[in-house]
């Protein structure tokens, strides 16, 4: 589910809204980078997995080390994304008179 937060921009200090939007953009950039890394490096991690674990062409250490080497940047990007999401949540919590709503991520189909 997505969280939508509404507030009156006129009640904020002049630099607060710009800082809040910068935090949101940084979260979206981190999310985009993580998705790209998972897709691209995950595909590359399949090569040593297939060669080592299926066809037994690599030693166990080599195949697991290669898989870990390919997937560790994606894990680091996920950690960065979580930290930025928490920082954005803290900034949103500091806004007075803000209201948050939970909305479904997919539209509900009518029967």
Helices and strands as residue ranges (DSSP letters): E 2-6, G 9-11, H 14-48, I 49-54, H 60-93, E 99-103
